[in-house]
Structure formats: C-alpha cells, structure tokens
Amino acid sequence: MTYVMLHAVCYVQATPSLPQPQISTIPTLPQPQMPTIPNIPNMPKVSLPPLPSMPTMPTIPNFPTTLPNIAFFAPPPSK
C-alpha cells in the first residue's frame, strides 16, 4: 500500500503544472465578455432603481468592527 501512496504523490506534483497553463488562458476570457457589454445598454434602465438602495451602504461601518478580529491572527505570529 505504501508503494501506491508514493506513486500518488508523484502524480499530484505533476498536476500543479497543469493549472498554470489554464491561468494563461484566463486573460483571453475577459475579452469575450466585453462584447456582452453592448447588450447591457438596455439594462442600465433596470439598474437605476437599485441606485436608491445604495444609501444602505452606511452599513459598511460594520465592517470596521471585523478588523479587530484580524488582530487575533497577529498575536500568534509574534510567538
């Protein structure tokens, strides 16, 4: 069984190289999406109603309270 485990590890190492090639293709994806923007022009009218909801943004102040939680992560590194 141990021999199989070692063989699996080698296979996993080979997989990391595969993800890299795919990443290079991602940059090309953004371009295809751009053409869809022309269809959005009709959508802007629908997006206008959501704007009134923007005032809810003041809820952002709640995020600052989450910052203190990050401090807990800092103490461990100090050790």
C-alpha positions in Angstrom: 0.0 0.0 0.0 2.8 2.4 0.8 4.2 2.0 -2.7 0.9 3.2 -4.1 0.9 6.2 -1.8 4.3 7.3 -3.1 3.1 6.9 -6.7 0.1 9.1 -5.9 2.3 11.8 -4.5 4.3 12.0 -7.8 1.1 12.3 -9.7 -0.1 15.2 -7.5 3.2 17.1 -8.1 2.5 16.8 -11.9 -0.9 18.3 -11.5 0.4 21.7 -10.2 2.0 22.3 -13.7 -1.4 21.8 -15.4 -3.2 24.7 -13.5 -0.5 27.2 -14.7 -1.3 26.7 -18.5 -5.0 27.3 -17.7 -4.3 30.5 -15.9 -2.7 32.0 -19.1 -5.9 31.3 -20.9 -8.0 33.2 -18.3 -6.7 36.6 -19.7 -8.3 35.8 -23.0 -11.7 35.2 -21.3 -12.2 38.8 -20.2 -12.2 39.9 -23.9 -15.1 37.6 -24.9 -17.1 39.1 -22.0 -16.5 42.6 -23.3 -18.8 42.1 -26.3 -21.6 41.3 -24.0 -21.5 44.9 -22.7 -23.3 46.2 -25.8 -26.4 44.2 -24.6 -26.1 45.9 -21.2 -27.1 49.3 -22.6 -30.7 48.3 -22.3 -30.1 47.0 -18.8 -29.0 50.5 -17.4 -32.6 51.5 -17.1 -33.2 48.5 -14.8 -30.0 49.3 -12.8 -31.3 52.8 -12.0 -33.9 51.5 -9.4 -31.1 49.7 -7.4 -29.3 53.1 -7.0 -31.8 54.2 -4.3 -30.7 51.1 -2.4 -27.1 52.5 -2.4 -28.0 54.6 0.8 -27.8 51.2 2.6 -24.0 51.5 2.1 -23.8 53.2 5.5 -23.9 49.6 6.8 -20.2 49.5 5.8 -19.2 50.9 9.2 -20.0 47.4 10.5 -17.0 46.1 8.5 -14.5 48.1 10.7 -15.7 46.0 13.6 -14.5 42.9 11.8 -10.9 44.4 11.6 -10.3 43.7 15.4 -10.8 40.0 14.6 -7.8 40.2 12.3 -5.7 41.4 15.4 -6.2 37.9 16.9 -4.3 36.4 13.9 -1.4 38.8 14.5 -0.6 37.6 18.1 0.2 34.0 17.1 2.9 35.1 14.6 4.5 37.2 17.4 5.3 34.0 19.2 
